[in-house]
Amino acid sequence: MLKKSVLIDLTHNEMLNTNEDEFKEFLNLLKRLDLKIKKNENGQITKDILENIDLLIIGNPIDDFFSSLEIKHVVDHVRSGGGLLLLSEYGSDSLQKTNLNDVSGKFGIFFEKNLIKEMNDNNQNCTSILHIQDFLKHQITKNLREMIIGGACSLFINKEVKPLLQTKDHSVWSEVYNNNSEKWTKDKEEQQIIAAYTEFGQGKVVALGDIDIFTLNSRIGLNSFDNRKFVQNVINWLITPVKESKVMTFILNLLGDLQYGIKETNKVLNNIIETMTILEKRISYLENNSKIFTHPTDSEESFKT
């Protein structure tokens, strides 16, 4: 049986760089999962680079942008059966100076330009440390009891995407960076989505608004509480193929959307044709009336002669 393969993109100055000591434990985790590990360090994401890749990891790009062609290749990779793990950080694209949302948005996921904070008895002096103890039911969160995440942004998702990790519904708020004052200002007090997942065609996507969980940080890193188990579950879920029945549902939904789009387009075209017909009649009426008013009378003809 062939090993599953994972490609870690580094060509967009990603923070998650397994060449660095900070992420060596994550690299070891991938090795223990018996994955064939590849790195894209020298060029753009292409169709050839993604060939035979089971999982693509884009780990918080900084000060670099994805081209429209690269985004197309990533979408095609997922649609045809590949997994995709997208990671951002607090402030998301705005602070990281990138366009990761142009990639994630294709799957109905958007990283928000904020920092999520939480107040509890354990972190009075470090409110950006989030304690997650209530988990939504999913294969990825199975048997998890507690996770700790720090310096995360939240996610905005559409109806096709499901939340995976979310904060408590109290004592939680978001802050947005103000470029003028160069300070973080309080924005919303509400429950926040930190991670989400979706199935797209034959492939899968997981997005997480934090990268510290992959590091050796003693408090919020890979070795804290159930963080490692969560990361391992994410990888395993992403490299497992989508069930055929779900692929058929995806195709049928696309066909339904296409059919609806065609109907709406036909309505617009019919309205345009109807409007043009009315305009033609009005123009014809005006032309006929114009001829009547401009036709010379008998006296005018006599006067001219």
SERO-4910 file (N, C-alpha, C, O; in steps of 0.05 Angstrom, whole numbers):
BEGIN
 pado doro    nc1    nc2    nc3   cac1   cac2   cac3    cc1    cc2    cc3    oc1    oc2    oc3
  Met    A     17    -24      0      0      0      0     18     25      0     36     28     16
  Leu    A     11     44    -18     27     68    -20     22     86      3      0     88     14
  Lys    A     43    100     12     41    119     34     25    143     25     27    152      1
  Lys    A      9    154     43     -4    180     37     17    202     37     36    200     53
  Ser    A     13    222     21     33    243     18     22    270     27     -1    276     22
  Val    A     39    285     40     32    312     49     52    332     37     76    328     38
  Leu    A     41    354     27     58    375     16     55    400     33     33    410     37
  Ile    A     77    410     44     77    434     61     88    457     44    111    457     35
  Asp    A     70    476     39     78    499     22     95    518     38     87    526     60
  Leu    A    118    526     27    135    545     40    142    569     22    157    587     30
  Thr    A    132    568     -2    140    588    -21    126    615    -17    133    634    -31
  His    A    107    616      1     93    641      7    101    651     35     85    664     49
  Asn    A    125    645     42    136    654     68    118    646     92    113    661    110
  Glu    A    109    620     91     92    610    112    106    608    139    130    602    140
  Met    A     92    614    160    103    612    187    108    583    195    128    577    208
  Leu    A     89    565    186     93    537    193    114    526    174    108    517    152
  Asn    A    138    526    184    162    517    168    175    494    184    188    499    204
  Thr    A    172    470    174    183    447    188    213    445    186    225    426    197
  Asn    A    226    464    173    255    465    173    265    478    199    289    476    206
  Glu    A    247    491    213    254    505    238    249    487    262    230    471    263
  Asp    A    265    491    283    263    474    308    236    477    321    227    458    333
  Glu    A    224    500    318    198    505    332    177    485    323    158    479    338
  Phe    A    180    475    298    159    457    287    170    428    284    157    412    270
  Lys    A    192    422    296    204    395    292    186    373    304    186    351    293
  Glu    A    171    379    325    154    359    337    130    354    319    120    331    318
  Phe    A    120    374    305     99    370    286    109    353    263     94    336    253
  Leu    A    133    358    254    146    341    233    147    312    242    142    294    226
  Asn    A    155    308    267    157    281    278    129    268    279    127    244    274
  Leu    A    109    284    285     81    273    285     74    263    257     62    241    255
  Leu    A     80    278    237     74    270    209     89    245    202     78    227    188
  Lys    A    113    242    211    129    218    206    117    194    220    116    172    209
  Arg    A    107    198    245     95    176    260     69    167    247     61    144    251
  Leu    A     56    185    233     32    177    218     38    164    192     20    157    176
  Asp    A     64    159    187     74    145    163     66    159    137     58    146    118
  Leu    A     70    185    138     64    201    114     89    207     99    111    211    111
  Lys    A     87    209     73    109    217     56    109    248     55     89    260     46
  Ile    A    130    260     66    130    290     69    145    304     47    169    297     42
  Lys    A    132    323     34    145    339     14    142    368     21    124    376     36
  Lys    A    160    384     10    159    413     15    161    428    -12    177    422    -29
  Asn    A    144    448    -14    145    466    -38    160    491    -30    148    509    -18
  Glu    A    186    493    -37    202    515    -28    212    533    -51    222    555    -46
  Asn    A    208    524    -76    222    538    -98    204    551   -119    214    564   -137
  Gly    A    178    549   -116    161    561   -137    132    561   -130    124    553   -108
  Gln    A    116    571   -148     87    573   -143     74    545   -142     86    525   -150
  Ile    A     50    545   -131     35    520   -130     24    514   -157      9    530   -169
  Thr    A     31    492   -168     23    484   -196      8    457   -195      8    443   -175
  Lys    A     -4    451   -218    -18    426   -221      1    402   -218     -5    382   -206
  Asp    A     25    405   -229     45    384   -227     54    379   -199     58    356   -190
  Ile    A     59    401   -184     68    399   -156     47    384   -139     54    369   -121
  Leu    A     21    389   -145     -1    377   -129     -8    348   -138    -25    335   -126
  Glu    A      4    339   -160     -2    312   -170      6    291   -149     28    291   -139
  Asn    A    -13    273   -143     -8    251   -124     -4    261    -95      7    246    -79
  Ile    A    -13    286    -89    -11    296    -62    -38    292    -48    -59    300    -59
  Asp    A    -38    279    -25    -63    274    -10    -71    297      8    -94    302     12
  Leu    A    -51    312     18    -57    334     36    -38    358     30    -14    354     30
  Leu    A    -50    381     26    -34    406     23    -38    423     48    -60    427     57
  Ile    A    -15    432     60    -16    448     84     -6    476     77     17    480     67
  Ile    A    -22    496     82    -14    524     78    -16    537    106    -37    543    116
  Gly    A      8    541    118      9    549    146     16    577    152     39    584    159
  Asn    A     -4    595    149     -1    624    155     20    638    138     42    644    148
  Pro    A     14    643    112     32    658     95     35    687    106     16    698    117
  Ile    A     59    699    102     64    726    111     76    742     89     96    734     76
  Asp    A     65    766     84     77    785     65     81    773     38    102    778     25
  Asp    A     62    757     29     63    744      3     35    737     -6     17    733     10
  Phe    A     31    736    -33      4    732    -43      3    708    -62     22    702    -76
  Phe    A    -21    696    -62    -27    673    -81    -38    685   -107    -55    703   -106
  Ser    A    -28    675   -129    -39    683   -155    -66    670   -160    -72    650   -147
  Ser    A    -81    681   -178   -107    669   -185   -104    641   -196   -121    624   -192
  Leu    A    -82    636   -211    -77    610   -222    -70    590   -200    -79    567   -201
  Glu    A    -55    598   -180    -49    581   -157    -75    573   -142    -78    550   -135
  Ile    A    -92    593   -138   -117    588   -125   -134    567   -140   -146    550   -128
  Lys    A   -134    570   -166   -149    550   -183   -138    522   -179   -153    503   -176
  His    A   -112    520   -178    -99    493   -175   -106    482   -147   -110    457   -145
  Val    A   -107    498   -127   -114    489   -100   -143    479    -99   -148    458    -88
  Val    A   -161    494   -111   -189    487   -112   -192    461   -127   -207    443   -119
  Asp    A   -179    458   -150   -180    433   -166   -169    410   -150   -179    387   -152
  His    A   -148    415   -135   -136    394   -118   -156    382    -98   -159    358    -95
  Val    A   -171    400    -85   -191    391    -66   -215    378    -80   -224    357    -71
  Arg    A   -225    390   -101   -248    380   -115   -243    351   -124   -261    335   -125
  Ser    A   -218    345   -132   -212    319   -143   -203    299   -122   -195    277   -129
  Gly    A   -205    306    -96   -200    287    -75   -178    293    -56   -173    277    -38
  Gly    A   -166    316    -58   -144    323    -40   -154    336    -14   -176    348    -13
  Gly    A   -137    335      7   -143    349     32   -129    375     32   -109    379     19
  Leu    A   -140    394     48   -128    421     50   -130    430     79   -152    432     90
  Leu    A   -107    437     90   -106    449    117    -97    478    115    -74    483    106
  Leu    A   -114    497    123   -108    525    121   -105    537    149   -122    533    167
  Leu    A    -83    551    154    -77    563    180    -72    592    178    -58    602    160
  Ser    A    -84    608    196    -79    636    198    -72    643    227    -68    625    243
  Glu    A    -70    669    232    -63    678    259    -80    703    265    -95    712    249
  Tyr    A    -76    714    289    -91    738    297    -86    760    277    -64    764    267
  Gly    A   -108    775    270   -106    796    250   -109    786    221   -114    802    203
  Ser    A   -107    760    217   -110    746    191    -96    761    168    -74    772    172
  Asp    A   -109    763    145    -96    774    121    -87    803    125    -67    811    115
  Ser    A   -103    818    141    -97    847    144    -70    851    158    -54    867    150
  Leu    A    -65    835    179    -40    838    194    -17    822    182      6    830    183
  Gln    A    -25    799    170     -4    782    158      4    791    130     23    781    119
  Lys    A    -11    810    119     -6    821     92     -5    799     71     16    795     57
  Thr    A    -27    785     68    -29    764     49    -58    762     39    -74    779     46
  Asn    A    -64    743     22    -92    740     12   -102    711     16   -114    699     -2
  Leu    A    -96    700     39   -105    672     45   -136    669     42   -146    648     35
  Asn    A   -150    691     48   -179    690     46   -189    686     17   -211    676     12
  Asp    A   -172    693     -2   -179    688    -30   -178    658    -36   -192    648    -54
  Val    A   -162    643    -20   -162    614    -22   -185    602     -6   -201    587    -17
  Ser    A   -186    608     20   -206    597     37   -234    604     29   -253    589     32
  Gly    A   -237    628     17   -264    638      9   -276    620    -12   -301    619    -15
  Lys    A   -260    607    -28   -270    589    -49   -286    565    -36   -301    552    -50
  Phe    A   -281    561    -11   -294    539      3   -314    549     24   -324    534     41
  Gly    A   -319    575     24   -339    587     42   -328    593     70   -343    594     89
  Ile    A   -302    597     72   -289    602     98   -273    628     96   -258    633     77
  Phe    A   -276    645    117   -261    671    117   -249    676    144   -263    675    165
  Phe    A   -223    681    145   -209    688    169   -214    717    175   -209    735    158
  Glu    A   -224    723    199   -231    751    206   -207    765    218   -190    753    231
  Lys    A   -205    791    213   -181    807    221   -183    815    250   -184    839    256
  Asn    A   -183    796    268   -186    802    296   -169    784    314   -154    767    304
  Leu    A   -171    789    340   -157    773    360   -179    765    381   -193    783    391
  Ile    A   -181    739    386   -201    730    405   -190    728    433   -169    718    438
  Lys    A   -206    740    452   -197    739    480   -219    728    498   -243    728    491
  Glu    A   -210    718    520   -228    704    539   -219    710    567   -195    711    573
  Met    A   -238    715    584   -232    720    613   -241    696    629   -265    689    628
  Asn    A   -223    684    644   -231    663    663   -211    663    687   -193    679    687
  Asp    A   -216    646    705   -201    646    730   -171    638    726   -154    645    742
  Asn    A   -166    625    704   -139    615    699   -120    634    684    -96    630    685
  Asn    A   -132    654    671   -115    671    654   -121    700    656   -124    714    636
  Gln    A   -124    710    680   -131    738    684   -111    757    671   -118    778    661
  Asn    A    -86    749    670    -65    766    658    -58    759    629    -40    772    617
  Cys    A    -71    740    618    -65    731    591    -90    722    577    -95    699    572
  Thr    A   -107    742    571   -134    736    561   -136    725    532   -157    717    524
  Ser    A   -114    725    518   -114    714    491   -110    684    491   -110    671    470
  Ile    A   -107    672    515   -105    643    518   -133    632    521   -147    639    540
  Leu    A   -142    616    502   -169    605    501   -170    577    511   -155    560    502
  His    A   -187    571    530   -191    544    540   -217    532    527   -238    543    530
  Ile    A   -214    511    512   -237    499    499   -242    471    513   -225    454    512
  Gln    A   -265    469    524   -273    444    539   -298    432    528   -304    408    534
  Asp    A   -314    447    514   -339    437    502   -335    433    472   -329    453    458
  Phe    A   -337    409    463   -331    403    435   -356    394    420   -373    379    429
  Leu    A   -357    404    395   -378    396    377   -373    367    368   -350    359    365
  Lys    A   -394    352    364   -391    324    357   -380    320    329   -393    328    309
  His    A   -357    308    327   -345    302    301   -322    282    305   -312    279    327
  Gln    A   -315    269    284   -293    249    285   -267    262    295   -252    249    309
  Ile    A   -263    287    287   -238    301    295   -237    307    325   -216    306    337
  Thr    A   -260    313    337   -261    321    365   -267    297    384   -271    302    408
  Lys    A   -269    274    373   -276    250    389   -255    246    412   -231    246    407
  Asn    A   -265    242    436   -249    237    460   -231    260    469   -213    256    485
  Leu    A   -236    284    458   -221    308    468   -234    318    493   -258    320    495
  Arg    A   -218    326    513   -228    337    538   -222    367    541   -239    382    551
  Glu    A   -198    375    533   -191    403    536   -168    410    517   -149    395    514
  Met    A   -171    434    506   -150    445    488   -144    473    497   -161    487    508
  Ile    A   -119    482    491   -112    510    496   -101    522    471    -83    511    458
  Ile    A   -112    545    463   -104    558    439    -98    587    445   -112    600    461
  Gly    A    -77    599    434    -69    626    440    -64    643    415    -53    634    396
  Gly    A    -74    668    416    -69    687    394    -83    680    369    -72    681    347
  Ala    A   -109    672    371   -124    663    348   -142    685    337   -151    703    351
  Cys    A   -149    682    311   -170    698    299   -194    680    296   -192    656    297
  Ser    A   -217    692    292   -242    677    288   -247    672    258   -233    683    241
  Leu    A   -267    655    253   -274    648    225   -303    656    220   -320    653    238
  Phe    A   -308    666    196   -335    670    186   -340    648    165   -324    645    147
  Ile    A   -363    634    168   -367    611    149   -395    613    137   -413    625    148
  Asn    A   -398    601    113   -424    600    100   -438    574    108   -428    559    124
  Lys    A   -462    570     98   -480    549    107   -469    521    101   -477    501    113
  Glu    A   -451    519     81   -440    493     73   -418    484     92   -409    461     91
  Val    A   -408    502    108   -385    497    126   -395    493    154   -414    505    163
  Lys    A   -381    475    169   -389    469    196   -368    478    216   -344    475    211
  Pro    A   -376    489    239   -356    496    260   -344    471    272   -357    451    275
  Leu    A   -319    473    279   -304    450    291   -296    456    320   -300    440    338
  Leu    A   -285    480    324   -278    490    351   -291    517    354   -289    534    336
  Gln    A   -303    522    377   -314    548    382   -311    554    412   -309    537    429
  Thr    A   -311    580    418   -307    589    446   -333    586    462   -354    578    451
  Lys    A   -332    593    487   -356    594    504   -374    616    494   -366    634    478
  Asp    A   -399    615    503   -418    636    495   -418    659    515   -436    676    513
  His    A   -399    660    533   -397    683    551   -368    689    557   -350    672    553
  Ser    A   -362    712    567   -335    721    575   -315    719    551   -291    714    555
  Val    A   -325    722    527   -308    721    503   -314    745    486   -337    754    483
  Trp    A   -293    756    474   -296    779    457   -274    780    435   -254    766    438
  Ser    A   -279    796    415   -259    799    394   -248    828    395   -262    846    403
  Glu    A   -223    831    387   -211    857    385   -200    861    357   -189    842    345
  Val    A   -202    885    347   -192    891    320   -170    912    322   -171    930    337
  Tyr    A   -149    908    305   -126    926    306   -132    952    292   -142    952    269
  Asn    A   -128    974    305   -132   1000    294   -106   1011    284    -87   1017    300
  Asn    A   -103   1015    258    -78   1024    246    -71   1052    254    -47   1059    256
  Asn    A    -91   1069    259    -86   1097    267    -74   1099    295    -54   1113    299
  Ser    A    -87   1085    314    -77   1086    341    -56   1065    347    -42   1066    368
  Glu    A    -53   1045    328    -34   1023    332    -40   1008    357    -22    999    372
  Lys    A    -66   1004    363    -75    989    386    -98    971    378   -112    975    358
  Trp    A   -102    951    395   -125    933    392   -149    944    407   -147    952    430
  Thr    A   -172    946    393   -196    957    405   -218    936    406   -220    920    387
  Lys    A   -233    937    427   -254    917    431   -276    919    409   -284    941    402
  Asp    A   -284    896    399   -304    896    377   -330    883    386   -350    897    391
  Lys    A   -331    856    387   -356    843    393   -353    823    417   -333    810    420
  Glu    A   -374    822    433   -375    803    454   -395    781    446   -419    784    448
  Glu    A   -385    759    436   -402    737    427   -385    712    423   -360    713    423
  Gln    A   -399    689    421   -385    664    416   -370    665    389   -381    677    369
  Gln    A   -346    654    388   -330    656    364   -322    628    354   -317    610    369
  Ile    A   -322    625    327   -312    600    314   -282    603    310   -273    622    297
  Ile    A   -267    583    320   -238    583    317   -229    564    295   -208    569    283
  Ala    A   -244    543    291   -237    523    270   -262    514    256   -283    512    269
  Ala    A   -260    507    231   -283    497    216   -274    476    195   -250    474    189
  Tyr    A   -294    462    185   -288    441    165   -310    440    144   -332    449    149
  Thr    A   -303    429    121   -322    425    100   -313    403     81   -289    397     80
  Glu    A   -331    391     67   -325    373     45   -332    386     19   -353    398     16
  Phe    A   -314    384      0   -317    399    -25   -310    380    -48   -287    373    -52
  Gly    A   -331    371    -63   -326    351    -84   -317    325    -71   -331    315    -53
  Gln    A   -295    315    -79   -284    291    -68   -264    296    -45   -253    277    -33
  Gly    A   -259    322    -39   -238    329    -20   -249    342      5   -273    346      8
  Lys    A   -231    349     23   -239    360     49   -221    384     56   -198    387     46
  Val    A   -232    402     72   -217    426     81   -221    430    111   -243    427    121
  Val    A   -199    437    125   -201    446    152   -186    472    154   -164    475    144
  Ala    A   -199    492    168   -186    518    172   -185    523    202   -204    518    216
  Leu    A   -162    534    210   -158    540    239   -145    568    241   -126    574    227
  Gly    A   -156    584    259   -146    612    262   -123    614    281   -120    634    295
  Asp    A   -106    593    283    -84    593    302    -62    575    291    -67    555    279
  Ile    A    -37    583    296    -14    567    287      3    557    311     18    539    308
  Asp    A      0    570    333     16    564    357     12    535    366     30    523    378
  Ile    A    -11    524    360    -17    497    368      2    476    356      5    454    366
  Phe    A     15    484    334     34    466    320     62    469    330     80    455    321
  Thr    A     67    487    348     94    493    358    101    478    383     85    462    393
  Leu    A    125    483    393    135    471    418    129    489    442    139    484    464
  Asn    A    113    510    438    106    527    460     95    511    483     76    496    480
  Ser    A    107    513    507    100    496    529     72    500    540     61    482    553
  Arg    A     60    523    534     34    529    545     11    525    525    -10    515    532
  Ile    A     16    532    500     -6    531    480      2    514    455    -12    516    435
  Gly    A     23    499    457     33    484    434     23    456    432      3    449    444
  Leu    A     37    441    416     29    413    409     27    395    433     11    377    434
  Asn    A     44    400    454     44    382    477     26    391    500     27    379    522
  Ser    A      9    411    495     -9    420    516    -36    406    514    -49    405    493
  Phe    A    -44    394    537    -70    381    539    -75    363    515    -59    345    509
  Asp    A    -99    366    502   -105    348    479    -99    361    452   -110    352    432
  Asn    A    -81    381    451    -74    394    426    -63    374    406    -70    375    382
  Arg    A    -45    357    415    -32    338    396    -53    319    384    -53    314    360
  Lys    A    -71    309    401    -92    291    391   -110    304    371   -118    292    351
  Phe    A   -116    330    376   -132    345    357   -119    347    330   -131    342    309
  Val    A    -93    355    330    -78    358    305    -76    332    290    -79    330    266
  Gln    A    -71    310    305    -69    284    293    -96    276    280    -96    265    258
  Asn    A   -118    281    294   -144    275    284   -151    291    259   -163    280    240
  Val    A   -142    316    258   -146    333    235   -132    321    210   -143    319    189
  Ile    A   -106    313    214    -91    302    192   -104    276    182   -107    272    158
  Asn    A   -111    259    200   -123    233    193   -150    237    178   -155    222    159
  Trp    A   -166    256    187   -191    261    174   -187    272    146   -202    264    127
  Leu    A   -168    290    143   -164    303    117   -153    283     96   -159    287     72
  Ile    A   -138    263    104   -127    244     84   -146    220     79   -139    203     63
  Thr    A   -169    220     93   -189    198     88   -208    207     66   -220    229     68
  Pro    A   -211    191     45   -229    199     23   -257    204     31   -267    193     50
  Val    A   -271    222     17   -299    228     21   -315    204     11   -309    192     -9
  Lys    A   -337    197     26   -354    175     17   -368    182     -9   -374    205    -15
  Glu    A   -371    161    -26   -383    165    -53   -410    179    -51   -416    196    -68
  Ser    A   -426    171    -32   -453    182    -30   -452    212    -25   -469    227    -36
  Lys    A   -432    222    -10   -429    250     -5   -420    265    -30   -427    288    -35
  Val    A   -403    252    -46   -394    263    -71   -417    267    -90   -420    288   -103
  Met    A   -435    247    -91   -459    249   -108   -477    272    -99   -488    287   -115
  Thr    A   -479    275    -72   -495    297    -62   -484    324    -70   -498    343    -77
  Phe    A   -457    326    -69   -443    351    -77   -449    357   -106   -455    380   -114
  Ile    A   -447    336   -123   -452    340   -152   -481    348   -157   -486    366   -173
  Leu    A   -499    335   -144   -528    341   -147   -534    370   -138   -550    384   -150
  Asn    A   -521    378   -116   -525    406   -107   -514    426   -127   -526    446   -132
  Leu    A   -491    419   -139   -480    437   -159   -498    439   -183   -502    460   -194
  Leu    A   -510    416   -192   -528    415   -214   -553    431   -208   -564    446   -225
  Gly    A   -562    429   -182   -585    444   -174   -580    474   -175   -597    489   -184
  Asp    A   -556    482   -165   -549    510   -166   -546    520   -194   -554    542   -201
  Leu    A   -535    503   -212   -532    510   -240   -560    514   -253   -564    532   -268
  Gln    A   -578    495   -247   -605    496   -258   -619    522   -249   -632    535   -265
  Tyr    A   -616    528   -223   -628    552   -212   -616    577   -226   -630    596   -232
  Gly    A   -589    576   -230   -576    598   -243   -585    603   -271   -589    625   -280
  Ile    A   -590    580   -285   -600    582   -313   -628    594   -313   -635    610   -330
  Lys    A   -645    585   -294   -672    596   -293   -672    626   -288   -687    641   -300
  Glu    A   -655    634   -269   -653    662   -263   -642    678   -286   -652    701   -292
  Thr    A   -623    667   -301   -612    680   -325   -634    682   -346   -636    703   -360
  Asn    A   -650    661   -349   -672    662   -369   -692    683   -362   -702    697   -379
  Lys    A   -697    686   -336   -716    707   -327   -705    735   -335   -720    752   -345
  Val    A   -679    739   -330   -667    765   -337   -668    770   -367   -675    791   -376
  Leu    A   -662    749   -383   -662    751   -412   -691    757   -422   -694    774   -439
  Asn    A   -710    744   -410   -738    748   -418   -747    777   -412   -761    790   -427
  Asn    A   -738    787   -389   -744    814   -381   -731    834   -400   -743    854   -408
  Ile    A   -706    828   -408   -692    846   -428   -707    846   -454   -711    867   -466
  Ile    A   -715    822   -464   -729    820   -489   -756    834   -488   -764    848   -507
  Glu    A   -770    831   -466   -795    845   -462   -792    875   -462   -808    889   -475
  Thr    A   -771    884   -449   -766    913   -448   -759    924   -475   -768    945   -483
  Met    A   -742    908   -490   -735    917   -517   -759    918   -535   -761    936   -552
  Thr    A   -777    899   -532   -801    898   -549   -818    923   -544   -829    936   -562
  Ile    A   -821    930   -518   -837    954   -510   -824    979   -522   -837    997   -532
  Leu    A   -797    980   -520   -782   1003   -530   -785   1006   -560   -789   1028   -571
  Glu    A   -784    983   -574   -787    983   -603   -815    994   -611   -818   1009   -630
  Lys    A   -835    985   -596   -863    994   -602   -865   1025   -598   -878   1039   -613
  Arg    A   -853   1034   -576   -854   1062   -570   -839   1079   -591   -849   1100   -599
  Ile    A   -816   1069   -599   -800   1083   -620   -816   1084   -646   -816   1104   -660
  Ser    A   -829   1061   -653   -845   1060   -677   -868   1079   -675   -875   1093   -695
  Tyr    A   -881   1080   -652   -903   1099   -648   -894   1128   -651   -908   1144   -664
  Leu    A   -871   1135   -639   -861   1162   -641   -853   1169   -669   -858   1192   -678
  Glu    A   -842   1150   -684   -834   1155   -712   -858   1161   -729   -858   1179   -746
  Asn    A   -880   1144   -724   -904   1148   -740   -917   1175   -734   -926   1189   -753
  Asn    A   -918   1183   -709   -929   1209   -701   -912   1232   -712   -923   1252   -720
  Ser    A   -886   1227   -713   -868   1248   -723   -873   1253   -752   -872   1276   -762
  Lys    A   -879   1231   -767   -885   1234   -796   -910   1250   -801   -912   1266   -819
  Ile    A   -930   1245   -783   -956   1259   -786   -953   1288   -781   -963   1305   -796
  Phe    A   -937   1295   -760   -934   1323   -753   -916   1338   -773   -919   1362   -776
  Thr    A   -898   1324   -786   -879   1338   -804   -889   1338   -833   -877   1351   -850
  His    A   -911   1323   -839   -921   1322   -867   -933   1349   -873   -950   1359   -858
  Pro    A   -926   1362   -896   -936   1389   -903   -965   1389   -909   -975   1370   -922
  Thr    A   -980   1410   -901  -1008   1412   -907  -1011   1422   -936   -992   1429   -949
  Asp    A  -1037   1422   -947  -1042   1431   -974  -1035   1460   -978  -1024   1469   -999
  Ser    A  -1041   1476   -958  -1035   1505   -960  -1006   1510   -961   -996   1528   -975
  Glu    A   -991   1494   -945   -962   1497   -945   -950   1490   -972   -932   1502   -982
  Glu    A   -962   1469   -985   -952   1460  -1011   -958   1482  -1031   -941   1488  -1049
  Ser    A   -982   1495  -1029   -990   1516  -1048   -972   1540  -1044   -963   1553  -1064
  Phe    A   -966   1546  -1019   -949   1569  -1014   -921   1566  -1026   -908   1584  -1037
  Lys    A   -911   1540  -1023   -884   1535  -1034   -884   1537  -1064   -864   1546  -1076
  Thr    A   -906   1529  -1077   -906   1531  -1106   -911   1559  -1115   -912   1565  -1139
***
